[in-house]
Amino acid sequence: MNVVPHHTLAKLLALHRAQKDPRLARRIHGVYLARTGCTCPQVMAATGAARRTVQQWVVRYNRGGLEALVDQPQSGRPTRLTRNREEAFRRRIEHGPTVQDGISTWTGPAVRRLLEREFGRTYSLWGVYDLLRRLGLLRRPSRTAQKRTGR
């Protein structure tokens, strides 16, 4: 792969190591490896990215340097809970179920009922798990990761 030398190898490696955003660090690492002469399959193996993704990283970097690797803001469906309500929800979950909840531990369906009862929001069960994962309250893999690994 041909990589435009916007940065020296040492600078790319330093940027990769200093990067706090793991997604951007992965992209920089892929470009660094491509710049060192690694083939696309080698970069894929090292980064865990698909062939097309690696190729896109290199194309973006070639066109615009490091700035082109940064995620652009994306529109999407607004959250059902406002950020303030998400914090209240997080505190409620972290404090555990109460006697009024009638359960001893949180499950997906129980959290779903809580969201509807106390926060006035209806979520699908998958939506509940996505919300819990996004707030750092669930350690299970996402639906996308499950589809990739077949679990």
Secondary structure, DSSP 4 states (H G I P E B T S, - for coil): -----SS-HHHHHHHHHH---HHHHHHHHHHHHHHTT--HHHHHHHH---HHHHHHHHHHHHHHGGGGGSPPP---PPPSS-HHHHHHHHHHHHT---GGGT-SS--HHHHHHHHHHHH-----HHHHHHHHHHTT---SPPHHHHHHHT-
